[in-house]
Amino acid sequence: MSSKFLERLDEIREGAPPQLGFGPRRGEKTPGLALIVSAEGKDGAATASGLAPDAIIVSGTAVIDAGQISEAAGSVRWGARTASLSVESAAAWREAGADPIVFSLADTALGAVTSRDAARVLIVDAGLPPEELRDINPLPVDAVLVSLPGDPADWTLQDLAGIARVSGRVGKHLLAEVSGPPDSDTLEALRNAGVAGLVVGLSLGEEAISGLKDALLNMPRPGADRRSRSSAILPGSVYTARRPAPAEDDPDDDD
């Protein structure tokens, strides 16, 4: 069984496939980035479900509550976030329908992440040295989650560089956990840096999350705002003075 969560990330990254035939066009718009809402317990899952995000990640609950969480999430994809992941708990989460499963590096059993039935998301510190980031590539994980703390209005270029550094060295889907809704320009900057989806807490508020969802749906397609430079800027060779052709040797010069 493949991960529906990963399929959704691929769909967003590549764009929705064109509809075949002559029937009515698909009504659903594809957002520029995935929207994942982080919630606590079954009540949080129920509230997040009403916002219709691309997925819900539930923390602060035990595996025995997985059935109730699945019911609360309804038709919305849901996953689990845990600080310690054993083989048994990973199997129980997957059996209950959790997709993705989010975990840390140190307290996760290797056998817990060998199955591909659910997306495997590793929590990563954006400040890791490049050599440690490269070590993540061969690990059996499908995506990484990094945190961008603070007000998005206060982020610096260095913060964005940290995201780009992870994206450039880890060949996985990149999710960014943010504490507030970035503006439209910052959303595009995040996408250009390699971010595939945003994780926001339910504590942000339903109104703010709904506004962020609209902003993601209204993002231009990648490259849509690039102007063609071919007619505006000519190659440098056009402006270079043409060198005069070398004069042919005069046969009289040899006399």
GUSE-873637 format. One record per residue (C-alpha): residue in three letters; x, y, z. Coordinates in Angstrom, 1 decimal, padded with zeros to 4 digits. Each point is the difference from the previous one (the first is absolute). Example, Ala and Ser with C-alpha at 12.3 -4.5 7.8 and 13.67 -1.06 7.14 Angstrom:
// GUSE-873637
rec r:ala, east:012.3, north:-004.5, up:007.8
rec r:ser, east:001.4, north:003.4, up:-000.7
// end
This chain:
// GUSE-873637
rec r:met, east:000.0, north:000.0, up:000.0
rec r:ser, east:001.4, north:003.4, up:-001.0
rec r:ser, east:-000.2, north:003.2, up:002.1
rec r:lys, east:-002.8, north:002.3, up:-001.0
rec r:phe, east:001.7, north:002.8, up:001.8
rec r:leu, east:003.1, north:-000.4, up:-002.2
rec r:glu, east:-002.2, north:-000.2, up:-003.1
rec r:arg, east:-001.6, north:003.3, up:001.0
rec r:leu, east:003.4, north:001.7, up:000.4
rec r:asp, east:001.0, north:-001.3, up:-003.4
rec r:glu, east:-003.2, north:001.3, up:-001.5
rec r:ile, east:000.6, north:003.5, up:001.4
rec r:arg, east:003.6, north:000.0, up:-001.0
rec r:glu, east:-000.7, north:-001.1, up:-003.6
rec r:gly, east:-003.4, north:001.6, up:-000.4
rec r:ala, east:-003.3, north:-001.8, up:-000.3
rec r:pro, east:000.0, north:-002.3, up:-003.1
rec r:pro, east:-002.1, north:001.3, up:-002.9
rec r:gln, east:-003.5, north:-001.4, up:-000.2
rec r:leu, east:-000.7, north:-002.2, up:-003.0
rec r:gly, east:-003.2, north:-000.1, up:-002.0
rec r:phe, east:-002.7, north:002.6, up:-000.6
rec r:gly, east:-001.7, north:000.0, up:003.4
rec r:pro, east:-000.1, north:002.9, up:002.4
rec r:arg, east:003.3, north:001.3, up:001.2
rec r:arg, east:001.3, north:-001.0, up:003.4
rec r:gly, east:-001.2, north:002.5, up:002.5
rec r:glu, east:002.8, north:-000.4, up:002.6
rec r:lys, east:002.9, north:002.4, up:-000.2
rec r:thr, east:003.5, north:-001.2, up:000.8
rec r:pro, east:001.7, north:002.1, up:002.7
rec r:gly, east:003.6, north:001.2, up:-000.3
rec r:leu, east:000.9, north:-001.8, up:003.2
rec r:ala, east:-001.6, north:-002.7, up:002.1
rec r:leu, east:-001.8, north:001.2, up:003.1
rec r:ile, east:000.4, north:-002.3, up:003.0
rec r:val, east:-001.7, north:000.9, up:003.3
rec r:ser, east:001.5, north:-001.3, up:003.3
rec r:ala, east:-002.5, north:-000.7, up:002.7
rec r:glu, east:-000.3, north:-001.7, up:003.4
rec r:gly, east:-002.1, north:-003.1, up:000.6
rec r:lys, east:-003.3, north:-000.9, up:-001.6
rec r:asp, east:-001.7, north:003.3, up:000.8
rec r:gly, east:002.7, north:001.9, up:-001.8
rec r:ala, east:-000.2, north:-002.4, up:-002.9
rec r:ala, east:-003.8, north:000.6, up:-000.3
rec r:thr, east:000.5, north:003.8, up:000.0
rec r:ala, east:002.9, north:-000.2, up:-002.6
rec r:ser, east:-002.1, north:-002.2, up:-002.2
rec r:gly, east:-002.5, north:002.8, up:-000.4
rec r:leu, east:002.7, north:002.1, up:-001.6
rec r:ala, east:000.5, north:-002.6, up:-002.7
rec r:pro, east:003.8, north:000.1, up:-000.1
rec r:asp, east:002.1, north:-002.4, up:-002.1
rec r:ala, east:000.8, north:-001.9, up:003.2
rec r:ile, east:-000.2, north:000.1, up:003.8
rec r:ile, east:002.9, north:-001.0, up:002.3
rec r:val, east:-001.2, north:-001.0, up:003.5
rec r:ser, east:002.3, north:000.0, up:003.0
rec r:gly, east:-000.6, north:-000.5, up:003.7
rec r:thr, east:-001.9, north:-003.2, up:-000.3
rec r:ala, east:000.6, north:-003.8, up:000.4
rec r:val, east:-000.3, north:-002.7, up:-002.6
rec r:ile, east:-003.1, north:-001.3, up:001.7
rec r:asp, east:-001.8, north:003.2, up:-001.0
rec r:ala, east:000.8, north:-000.4, up:-003.6
rec r:gly, east:-003.5, north:-001.3, up:-001.0
rec r:gln, east:-001.6, north:003.1, up:001.6
rec r:ile, east:002.4, north:002.3, up:-001.8
rec r:ser, east:-000.7, north:-001.6, up:-003.3
rec r:glu, east:-003.8, north:000.4, up:000.6
rec r:ala, east:000.5, north:003.7, up:001.0
rec r:ala, east:002.2, north:000.7, up:-003.1
rec r:gly, east:-002.8, north:-001.2, up:-002.3
rec r:ser, east:001.1, north:000.1, up:-003.6
rec r:val, east:003.1, north:002.1, up:000.6
rec r:arg, east:003.4, north:-001.8, up:000.0
rec r:trp, east:001.4, north:-000.2, up:003.5
rec r:gly, east:003.3, north:-001.0, up:001.5
rec r:ala, east:001.7, north:-000.4, up:003.4
rec r:arg, east:002.9, north:001.8, up:001.6
rec r:thr, east:002.0, north:-001.7, up:002.7
rec r:ala, east:003.2, north:000.6, up:001.8
rec r:ser, east:000.7, north:-003.8, up:000.3
rec r:leu, east:-000.9, north:-002.5, up:-002.7
rec r:ser, east:000.2, north:-003.7, up:000.6
rec r:val, east:-000.6, north:-002.8, up:-002.5
rec r:glu, east:-003.3, north:-000.9, up:001.8
rec r:ser, east:-001.3, north:003.6, up:000.2
rec r:ala, east:000.9, north:000.7, up:-003.7
rec r:ala, east:-001.9, north:-003.1, up:-001.1
rec r:ala, east:-003.0, north:001.0, up:002.1
rec r:trp, east:000.0, north:003.6, up:-001.4
rec r:arg, east:000.2, north:-001.3, up:-003.6
rec r:glu, east:-002.8, north:-002.6, up:000.6
rec r:ala, east:-002.2, north:002.8, up:001.3
rec r:gly, east:000.6, north:002.0, up:-003.2
rec r:ala, east:002.6, north:002.5, up:001.2
rec r:asp, east:001.8, north:001.6, up:-003.0
rec r:pro, east:002.4, north:001.7, up:000.6
rec r:ile, east:001.9, north:-001.1, up:003.1
rec r:val, east:002.3, north:002.7, up:001.4
rec r:phe, east:002.9, north:-001.0, up:002.3
rec r:ser, east:003.4, north:001.0, up:001.2
rec r:leu, east:003.4, north:-001.5, up:-000.8
rec r:ala, east:001.2, north:-001.1, up:003.3
rec r:asp, east:-003.0, north:-001.9, up:001.5
rec r:thr, east:-001.3, north:-001.8, up:-003.1
rec r:ala, east:000.6, north:-003.7, up:-000.5
rec r:leu, east:001.4, north:-000.9, up:-003.4
rec r:gly, east:-002.7, north:-002.7, up:-000.4
rec r:ala, east:-002.7, north:002.7, up:000.5
rec r:val, east:000.9, north:001.8, up:-003.3
rec r:thr, east:000.6, north:-002.9, up:-002.4
rec r:ser, east:-003.6, north:-000.2, up:-001.2
rec r:arg, east:-001.2, north:002.4, up:-002.7
rec r:asp, east:-003.7, north:-000.3, up:000.8
rec r:ala, east:000.1, north:003.5, up:001.5
rec r:ala, east:002.2, north:003.1, up:-000.7
rec r:arg, east:003.0, north:000.1, up:002.3
rec r:val, east:000.8, north:003.5, up:001.1
rec r:leu, east:003.2, north:000.7, up:001.9
rec r:ile, east:000.3, north:003.1, up:002.2
rec r:val, east:003.2, north:001.8, up:-000.9
rec r:asp, east:001.8, north:003.0, up:001.5
rec r:ala, east:000.7, north:002.5, up:-002.8
rec r:gly, east:003.3, north:000.9, up:001.8
rec r:leu, east:001.6, north:-003.4, up:-000.5
rec r:pro, east:003.4, north:000.0, up:-001.7
rec r:pro, east:000.0, north:-000.8, up:-003.7
rec r:glu, east:001.6, north:-003.4, up:000.5
rec r:glu, east:-002.7, north:-001.1, up:002.5
rec r:leu, east:-002.7, north:001.2, up:-002.4
rec r:arg, east:001.5, north:-002.1, up:-002.8
rec r:asp, east:000.0, north:-003.0, up:002.3
rec r:ile, east:-003.9, north:000.1, up:000.0
rec r:asn, east:-000.1, north:-000.8, up:-003.8
rec r:pro, east:000.4, north:-003.8, up:000.3
rec r:leu, east:-002.4, north:-000.3, up:003.0
rec r:pro, east:-003.4, north:-001.6, up:-000.5
rec r:val, east:-002.0, north:003.2, up:000.3
rec r:asp, east:-002.1, north:001.8, up:-002.6
rec r:ala, east:-000.1, north:003.5, up:001.3
rec r:val, east:001.6, north:002.3, up:002.5
rec r:leu, east:-001.6, north:002.6, up:002.3
rec r:val, east:001.9, north:003.1, up:001.0
rec r:ser, east:-001.2, north:002.8, up:002.2
rec r:leu, east:000.0, north:003.7, up:-000.8
rec r:pro, east:-000.8, north:001.7, up:003.3
rec r:gly, east:-001.0, north:003.5, up:000.6
rec r:asp, east:-002.2, north:002.5, up:-001.9
rec r:pro, east:000.4, north:-000.5, up:-003.8
rec r:ala, east:000.3, north:003.8, up:-000.3
rec r:asp, east:003.2, north:-000.2, up:002.1
rec r:trp, east:001.7, north:-002.8, up:-002.0
rec r:thr, east:003.3, north:000.8, up:-001.5
rec r:leu, east:001.8, north:-001.1, up:-003.1
rec r:gln, east:002.1, north:-002.2, up:002.2
rec r:asp, east:-003.2, north:-001.8, up:001.1
rec r:leu, east:-000.9, north:-000.7, up:-003.6
rec r:ala, east:003.6, north:-001.1, up:-000.7
rec r:gly, east:-000.3, north:-002.6, up:002.7
rec r:ile, east:-003.1, north:-001.4, up:-001.7
rec r:ala, east:001.7, north:000.0, up:-003.4
rec r:arg, east:003.0, north:-001.8, up:001.6
rec r:val, east:-002.1, north:-002.8, up:001.2
rec r:ser, east:-001.8, north:-000.3, up:-003.3
rec r:gly, east:003.2, north:000.0, up:-002.0
rec r:arg, east:001.6, north:-002.8, up:002.1
rec r:val, east:-002.9, north:-002.2, up:000.8
rec r:gly, east:-001.7, north:-001.6, up:-002.9
rec r:lys, east:-003.4, north:-000.2, up:001.6
rec r:his, east:-003.3, north:001.9, up:000.1
rec r:leu, east:000.5, north:003.0, up:002.3
rec r:leu, east:-002.7, north:001.2, up:002.4
rec r:ala, east:000.4, north:003.3, up:002.0
rec r:glu, east:-001.7, north:000.5, up:003.3
rec r:val, east:-000.9, north:003.6, up:000.5
rec r:ser, east:-001.6, north:002.0, up:002.8
rec r:gly, east:-001.9, north:002.5, up:-002.1
rec r:pro, east:-001.3, north:000.5, up:-003.6
rec r:pro, east:002.7, north:001.3, up:-002.3
rec r:asp, east:-001.0, north:002.6, up:-002.6
rec r:ser, east:-000.3, north:-000.9, up:-003.7
rec r:asp, east:003.6, north:001.0, up:-000.9
rec r:thr, east:001.4, north:-002.0, up:002.9
rec r:leu, east:-002.0, north:-003.0, up:-001.1
rec r:glu, east:001.6, north:000.1, up:-003.4
rec r:ala, east:003.4, north:000.4, up:001.5
rec r:leu, east:-000.6, north:-003.1, up:002.2
rec r:arg, east:-001.1, north:-002.0, up:-003.1
rec r:asn, east:003.0, north:001.2, up:-001.9
rec r:ala, east:002.2, north:-001.1, up:002.9
rec r:gly, east:-001.4, north:-003.6, up:-000.3
rec r:val, east:-002.9, north:000.0, up:002.4
rec r:ala, east:-002.8, north:-002.4, up:-001.0
rec r:gly, east:-002.5, north:000.7, up:002.8
rec r:leu, east:-000.7, north:002.1, up:003.1
rec r:val, east:-000.8, north:-001.3, up:003.4
rec r:val, east:-002.0, north:002.4, up:002.2
rec r:gly, east:-001.4, north:-000.6, up:003.5
rec r:leu, east:-003.8, north:000.1, up:000.6
rec r:ser, east:000.8, north:002.6, up:002.7
rec r:leu, east:000.6, north:002.5, up:-002.9
rec r:gly, east:-003.8, north:000.3, up:-000.2
rec r:glu, east:-002.5, north:-001.2, up:-002.6
rec r:glu, east:-000.3, north:003.4, up:-001.7
rec r:ala, east:003.8, north:000.3, up:-000.5
rec r:ile, east:000.3, north:-003.6, up:-001.2
rec r:ser, east:-002.9, north:000.6, up:-002.5
rec r:gly, east:001.7, north:003.1, up:-001.2
rec r:leu, east:003.3, north:-001.9, up:-000.5
rec r:lys, east:-001.9, north:-002.7, up:-001.9
rec r:asp, east:-001.4, north:002.6, up:-002.4
rec r:ala, east:003.5, north:001.5, up:-000.4
rec r:leu, east:001.4, north:-003.4, up:-000.9
rec r:leu, east:-002.8, north:-000.6, up:-002.5
rec r:asn, east:000.7, north:003.4, up:-001.7
rec r:met, east:003.8, north:-000.4, up:-000.3
rec r:pro, east:001.1, north:000.3, up:-003.6
rec r:arg, east:001.4, north:-003.1, up:-001.7
rec r:pro, east:003.8, north:-000.3, up:000.2
rec r:gly, east:001.6, north:002.2, up:-002.6
rec r:ala, east:-003.3, north:001.8, up:-000.9
rec r:asp, east:001.4, north:003.4, up:000.9
rec r:arg, east:003.3, north:-000.4, up:-001.8
rec r:arg, east:000.2, north:002.4, up:-003.0
rec r:ser, east:001.6, north:-001.1, up:-003.1
rec r:arg, east:003.5, north:001.5, up:-000.2
rec r:ser, east:000.7, north:-000.8, up:-003.6
rec r:ser, east:-001.5, north:003.1, up:-001.4
rec r:ala, east:001.0, north:002.3, up:002.8
rec r:ile, east:003.6, north:-000.9, up:000.4
rec r:leu, east:002.2, north:-000.9, up:-003.0
rec r:pro, east:003.0, north:-002.2, up:000.3
rec r:gly, east:003.2, north:001.7, up:000.9
rec r:ser, east:001.5, north:-000.8, up:-003.3
rec r:val, east:-002.5, north:002.3, up:-001.7
rec r:tyr, east:001.6, north:003.0, up:001.8
rec r:thr, east:003.5, north:-001.1, up:-000.6
rec r:ala, east:001.7, north:002.0, up:-002.7
rec r:arg, east:000.7, north:-002.3, up:-002.9
rec r:arg, east:003.7, north:-000.5, up:-000.5
rec r:pro, east:001.2, north:000.9, up:-003.5
rec r:ala, east:000.9, north:-002.9, up:-002.2
rec r:pro, east:003.7, north:-000.6, up:-000.2
rec r:ala, east:001.6, north:001.5, up:-003.1
rec r:glu, east:001.1, north:-002.4, up:-002.6
rec r:asp, east:003.7, north:-000.3, up:-000.5
rec r:asp, east:001.2, north:002.3, up:-002.9
rec r:pro, east:002.2, north:-002.0, up:-002.3
rec r:asp, east:002.0, north:003.1, up:-000.7
rec r:asp, east:001.1, north:000.1, up:003.6
rec r:asp, east:002.3, north:-003.0, up:-000.6
rec r:asp, east:002.0, north:001.9, up:-002.5
// end
